[in-house]
């Protein structure tokens, strides 16, 4: 997760960095770090993210023009 300068992030914002968030594997065993891959997120300069927003897996957020 990288947040550039001049970005507004409101209260209670959540970033989900796993495309398939699950507690267990298909066989029912608890997942370990080997069972998922972190997706990097870049929040570009000047972007605004409102309060209580949930950001699902995304590679880049930019400011609206």
N, CA, C and O atoms as a MOPAC input file, in Angstrom:
PM7 MOZYME 1SCF
protein

 N      0.84800 1    -1.15300 1     0.00000 1
 C      0.00000 1     0.00000 1     0.00000 1
 C      0.89800 1     1.22000 1     0.00000 1
 O      1.75800 1     1.37900 1     0.86600 1
 N      0.68400 1     2.08000 1    -0.98300 1
 C      1.42200 1     3.33700 1    -1.06600 1
 C      0.41100 1     4.46800 1    -1.21000 1
 O     -0.47500 1     4.41300 1    -2.06200 1
 N      0.54900 1     5.48700 1    -0.37600 1
 C     -0.30900 1     6.66900 1    -0.44300 1
 C      0.59000 1     7.86500 1    -0.73100 1
 O      1.47600 1     8.19400 1     0.05900 1
 N      0.35200 1     8.51500 1    -1.87400 1
 C      1.16000 1     9.67000 1    -2.25100 1
 C      0.74000 1    10.91000 1    -1.45800 1
 O     -0.17000 1    10.85200 1    -0.63100 1
 N      1.41400 1    12.02800 1    -1.72400 1
 C      1.15600 1    13.29000 1    -1.03600 1
 C     -0.22300 1    13.86500 1    -1.38000 1
 O     -0.81000 1    13.55900 1    -2.41800 1
 N     -0.71300 1    14.70700 1    -0.46800 1
 C     -1.96500 1    15.45600 1    -0.65000 1
 C     -3.17800 1    14.54800 1    -0.87500 1
 O     -4.05900 1    14.87400 1    -1.67100 1
 N     -3.22300 1    13.42400 1    -0.18500 1
 C     -4.34700 1    12.48800 1    -0.25700 1
 C     -5.18000 1    12.63600 1     1.00900 1
 O     -4.63400 1    12.73600 1     2.10700 1
 N     -6.50700 1    12.65000 1     0.85500 1
 C     -7.40200 1    12.65300 1     2.00400 1
 C     -7.94000 1    11.24500 1     2.19000 1
 O     -8.50500 1    10.66400 1     1.26400 1
 N     -7.76300 1    10.69300 1     3.39100 1
 C     -8.33000 1     9.39500 1     3.75700 1
 C     -9.20500 1     9.63000 1     4.98100 1
 O     -8.70000 1     9.97000 1     6.05100 1
 N    -10.52600 1     9.44800 1     4.82700 1
 C    -11.46400 1     9.67600 1     5.91900 1
 C    -11.34900 1     8.62100 1     7.01600 1
 O    -10.57500 1     7.66900 1     6.91900 1
 N    -12.14200 1     8.82400 1     8.05200 1
 C    -12.16300 1     7.89100 1     9.18200 1
 C    -12.70000 1     6.53200 1     8.75600 1
 O    -13.55600 1     6.44200 1     7.87500 1
 N    -12.19600 1     5.48000 1     9.38200 1
 C    -12.72200 1     4.12700 1     9.22800 1
 C    -12.64900 1     3.60100 1     7.79200 1
 O    -13.53500 1     2.85900 1     7.36800 1
 N    -11.61900 1     3.96800 1     7.04400 1
 C    -11.42900 1     3.45600 1     5.68400 1
 C    -10.73400 1     2.10100 1     5.76900 1
 O     -9.78300 1     1.92900 1     6.53200 1
 N    -11.21700 1     1.14000 1     4.97800 1
 C    -10.63100 1    -0.20500 1     4.95800 1
 C    -10.11700 1    -0.52500 1     3.56100 1
 O    -10.80500 1    -0.29200 1     2.56800 1
 N     -8.91300 1    -1.05500 1     3.49400 1
 C     -8.33400 1    -1.51300 1     2.23500 1
 C     -8.25700 1    -3.04000 1     2.28500 1
 O     -7.64400 1    -3.60300 1     3.19100 1
 N     -8.87300 1    -3.69900 1     1.32200 1
 C     -8.83500 1    -5.15800 1     1.23500 1
 C     -7.78200 1    -5.51200 1     0.18700 1
 O     -7.93800 1    -5.15500 1    -0.98100 1
 N     -6.72200 1    -6.20100 1     0.57700 1
 C     -5.62000 1    -6.48100 1    -0.33700 1
 C     -5.54300 1    -7.94900 1    -0.74600 1
 O     -4.47800 1    -8.43300 1    -1.12900 1
 N     -6.65300 1    -8.64800 1    -0.66700 1
 C     -6.71800 1   -10.06800 1    -1.03100 1
 C     -7.92400 1   -10.24700 1    -1.94900 1
 O     -9.04700 1    -9.93300 1    -1.55700 1
 N     -7.70300 1   -10.75500 1    -3.18400 1
 C     -8.80600 1   -10.91500 1    -4.14000 1
 C     -9.86200 1   -11.90400 1    -3.66100 1
 O    -11.04100 1   -11.74800 1    -3.97900 1
 N     -9.46300 1   -12.90200 1    -2.91200 1
 C    -10.38200 1   -13.95000 1    -2.47500 1
 C    -10.25600 1   -14.15400 1    -0.96400 1
 O     -9.71700 1   -15.17000 1    -0.52500 1
 N    -10.74900 1   -13.19800 1    -0.15700 1
 C    -10.59200 1   -13.32400 1     1.29900 1
 C    -11.43700 1   -14.46400 1     1.86600 1
 O    -12.66500 1   -14.43600 1     1.78900 1
 N    -10.78000 1   -15.44500 1     2.42500 1
 C    -11.45200 1   -16.59000 1     3.03000 1
 C    -10.70400 1   -16.97900 1     4.29200 1
 O     -9.49100 1   -16.78800 1     4.37700 1
 N    -11.40200 1   -17.51600 1     5.26000 1
 C    -10.77000 1   -17.95500 1     6.50300 1
 C    -10.16000 1   -19.34600 1     6.36500 1
 O     -9.19700 1   -19.68700 1     7.05100 1
 N    -10.73800 1   -20.14300 1     5.46700 1
 C    -10.27000 1   -21.52600 1     5.33100 1
 C    -10.00100 1   -21.86300 1     3.86800 1
 O    -10.45500 1   -21.17100 1     2.95700 1
 N     -9.25000 1   -22.94300 1     3.66900 1
 C     -8.99300 1   -23.45100 1     2.32500 1
 C    -10.19900 1   -24.28200 1     1.88000 1
 O    -11.13100 1   -24.49300 1     2.65600 1
 N    -10.18100 1   -24.75200 1     0.63000 1
 C    -11.27900 1   -25.58800 1     0.12800 1
 C    -11.45300 1   -26.85900 1     0.94900 1
 O    -12.55600 1   -27.39900 1     1.03000 1
 N    -10.36300 1   -27.34300 1     1.56100 1
 C    -10.45600 1   -28.56300 1     2.37100 1
 C    -10.94600 1   -28.29400 1     3.79100 1
 O    -11.15300 1   -29.22700 1     4.56700 1
 N    -11.13300 1   -26.99900 1     4.13400 1
 C    -11.65600 1   -26.65400 1     5.45200 1
 C    -10.60300 1   -26.32100 1     6.49500 1
 O    -10.94400 1   -25.99200 1     7.63100 1
 N     -9.33000 1   -26.40100 1     6.13000 1
 C     -8.27500 1   -26.05000 1     7.08000 1
 C     -8.05600 1   -24.53200 1     7.08300 1
 O     -8.30200 1   -23.87100 1     6.07400 1
 N     -7.59700 1   -23.98100 1     8.20600 1
 C     -7.35100 1   -22.53500 1     8.24700 1
 C     -6.31000 1   -22.11300 1     7.20500 1
 O     -5.32600 1   -22.81700 1     6.97600 1
 N     -6.53900 1   -20.96800 1     6.58600 1
 C     -5.56800 1   -20.47000 1     5.62200 1
 C     -4.30700 1   -19.98600 1     6.32500 1
 O     -4.34400 1   -19.53300 1     7.46900 1
 N     -3.19400 1   -20.09400 1     5.61600 1
 C     -1.91900 1   -19.56300 1     6.09500 1
 C     -1.44600 1   -18.52400 1     5.08200 1
 O     -2.11000 1   -18.28700 1     4.07300 1
 N     -0.30700 1   -17.91100 1     5.35000 1
 C      0.21700 1   -16.90500 1     4.41600 1
 C      0.44700 1   -17.48600 1     3.02700 1
 O      0.38500 1   -16.75700 1     2.03700 1
 N      0.70800 1   -18.76500 1     2.94000 1
 C      0.95500 1   -19.40600 1     1.64600 1
 C     -0.30800 1   -19.50800 1     0.78500 1
 O     -0.21300 1   -19.75700 1    -0.41700 1
 N     -1.48100 1   -19.31800 1     1.38200 1
 C     -2.74000 1   -19.50000 1     0.66800 1
 C     -3.28800 1   -18.22700 1     0.03000 1
 O     -4.34500 1   -18.27000 1    -0.60000 1
 N     -2.60200 1   -17.10300 1     0.17600 1
 C     -3.10300 1   -15.88200 1    -0.43700 1
 C     -1.95200 1   -15.01200 1    -0.90400 1
 O     -0.81500 1   -15.16900 1    -0.46000 1
 N     -2.26600 1   -14.08400 1    -1.81600 1
 C     -1.26600 1   -13.20400 1    -2.38600 1
 C     -1.70900 1   -11.75800 1    -2.18400 1
 O     -2.83300 1   -11.39500 1    -2.53000 1
 N     -0.83300 1   -10.94200 1    -1.62800 1
 C     -1.12700 1    -9.52900 1    -1.40100 1
 C     -1.11000 1    -8.79300 1    -2.72900 1
 O     -0.19600 1    -8.97100 1    -3.53600 1
 N     -2.12600 1    -7.96300 1    -2.95400 1
 C     -2.19000 1    -7.11300 1    -4.14100 1
 C     -1.80300 1    -5.70300 1    -3.71300 1
 O     -2.41200 1    -5.14500 1    -2.80000 1
 N     -0.80200 1    -5.12400 1    -4.36000 1
 C     -0.34200 1    -3.78000 1    -4.01400 1
 C     -1.33900 1    -2.73400 1    -4.49700 1
 O     -1.91200 1    -2.85900 1    -5.57900 1
 N     -1.53600 1    -1.70300 1    -3.68500 1
 C     -2.44400 1    -0.60600 1    -4.01700 1
 C     -1.66700 1     0.70300 1    -3.97800 1
 O     -0.86400 1     0.93400 1    -3.07400 1
 N     -1.91400 1     1.55600 1    -4.97000 1
 C     -1.30400 1     2.87800 1    -5.03800 1
 C     -2.41600 1     3.91900 1    -5.04400 1
 O     -3.27600 1     3.90800 1    -5.92400 1
 N     -2.40000 1     4.82400 1    -4.05800 1
 C     -3.35000 1     5.93700 1    -4.00800 1
 C     -2.57500 1     7.15900 1    -4.48300 1
 O     -1.63900 1     7.61300 1    -3.82400 1
 N     -2.98100 1     7.68400 1    -5.63900 1
 C     -2.23100 1     8.75000 1    -6.29700 1
 C     -2.44600 1    10.10200 1    -5.64400 1
 O     -3.44200 1    10.32300 1    -4.95500 1
 N     -1.51800 1    10.98800 1    -5.86300 1
 C     -1.50400 1    12.35500 1    -5.34700 1
 C     -2.85000 1    13.04300 1    -5.60100 1
 O     -3.37300 1    13.01600 1    -6.71500 1
 N     -3.40200 1    13.65900 1    -4.54700 1
 C     -4.61900 1    14.44400 1    -4.67000 1
 C     -5.92000 1    13.65500 1    -4.58300 1
 O     -6.99700 1    14.24500 1    -4.67500 1
 N     -5.85100 1    12.33800 1    -4.40700 1
 C     -7.07500 1    11.53200 1    -4.30700 1
 C     -7.77300 1    11.79100 1    -2.97700 1
 O     -7.13700 1    12.18700 1    -2.00000 1
 N     -9.08400 1    11.56400 1    -2.94500 1
 C     -9.87600 1    11.67300 1    -1.71100 1
 C    -10.68200 1    10.40300 1    -1.52600 1
 O    -11.33400 1     9.92600 1    -2.45500 1
 N    -10.63200 1     9.85700 1    -0.31100 1
 C    -11.38700 1     8.64600 1     0.02500 1
 C    -12.25300 1     8.99700 1     1.22600 1
 O    -11.74100 1     9.34800 1     2.28900 1
 N    -13.56100 1     8.90100 1     1.05200 1
 C    -14.50100 1     9.31100 1     2.09100 1
 C    -14.57800 1     8.36800 1     3.27800 1
 O    -14.12600 1     7.22500 1     3.21600 1
 N    -15.15700 1     8.86700 1     4.35900 1
 C    -15.31500 1     8.13400 1     5.61000 1
 C    -16.06900 1     6.82200 1     5.38500 1
 O    -17.03100 1     6.76600 1     4.62000 1
 N    -15.61700 1     5.78200 1     6.05800 1
 C    -16.22200 1     4.43900 1     6.05700 1
 C    -16.22900 1     3.76400 1     4.68900 1
 O    -17.05800 1     2.89300 1     4.42800 1
 N    -15.31400 1     4.16200 1     3.82500 1
 C    -15.19200 1     3.51800 1     2.51400 1
 C    -14.43200 1     2.20700 1     2.65000 1
 O    -13.47700 1     2.11200 1     3.42000 1
 N    -14.86100 1     1.19800 1     1.89800 1
 C    -14.11400 1    -0.04600 1     1.79700 1
 C    -13.58300 1    -0.13500 1     0.37600 1
 O    -14.35200 1    -0.14400 1    -0.58500 1
 N    -12.26500 1    -0.19900 1     0.25000 1
 C    -11.62200 1    -0.30400 1    -1.05500 1
 C    -11.29600 1    -1.77000 1    -1.28000 1
 O    -10.43300 1    -2.33500 1    -0.60700 1
 N    -11.99900 1    -2.39000 1    -2.24100 1
 C    -11.69800 1    -3.77300 1    -2.59100 1
 C    -10.43900 1    -3.78200 1    -3.44500 1
 O     -9.94200 1    -2.72300 1    -3.82900 1
 N     -9.93200 1    -4.94000 1    -3.73900 1
 C     -8.66400 1    -5.05700 1    -4.45400 1
 C     -8.65300 1    -4.15300 1    -5.68000 1
 O     -9.46500 1    -4.29800 1    -6.59300 1
 N     -7.71700 1    -3.22300 1    -5.67400 1
 C     -7.54200 1    -2.28500 1    -6.77900 1
 C     -6.06200 1    -1.94300 1    -6.84400 1
 O     -5.39700 1    -1.87900 1    -5.81000 1
 N     -5.54300 1    -1.72400 1    -8.03500 1
 C     -4.11500 1    -1.43700 1    -8.13800 1
 C     -3.80000 1     0.04700 1    -8.01400 1
 O     -2.70800 1     0.40900 1    -7.57800 1
 N     -4.75400 1     0.92400 1    -8.39700 1
 C     -4.44400 1     2.35500 1    -8.36600 1
 C     -5.71200 1     3.18400 1    -8.23100 1
 O     -6.71500 1     2.91300 1    -8.89200 1
 N     -5.65900 1     4.19500 1    -7.36900 1
 C     -6.73900 1     5.17800 1    -7.21900 1
 C     -6.18200 1     6.54300 1    -7.57100 1
 O     -5.09200 1     6.90300 1    -7.12900 1
 N     -6.92400 1     7.30600 1    -8.36500 1
 C     -6.47900 1     8.63000 1    -8.76200 1
 C     -7.52700 1     9.66800 1    -8.43200 1
 O     -8.69000 1     9.33500 1    -8.20400 1
 N     -7.11500 1    10.94400 1    -8.40500 1
 C     -8.08200 1    12.01300 1    -8.15200 1
 C     -8.98200 1    12.16900 1    -9.36300 1
 O     -8.57500 1    11.91100 1   -10.49600 1
 N    -10.21400 1    12.59700 1    -9.10800 1
 C    -11.14600 1    12.87700 1   -10.19700 1
 C    -10.81200 1    14.22500 1   -10.78400 1
 O    -10.41600 1    15.13700 1   -10.05800 1
 N    -10.95900 1    14.36300 1   -12.04100 1
 C    -10.61900 1    15.63900 1   -12.68900 1
 C    -11.81500 1    16.50300 1   -12.85600 1
 O    -11.70700 1    17.61100 1   -13.38200 1

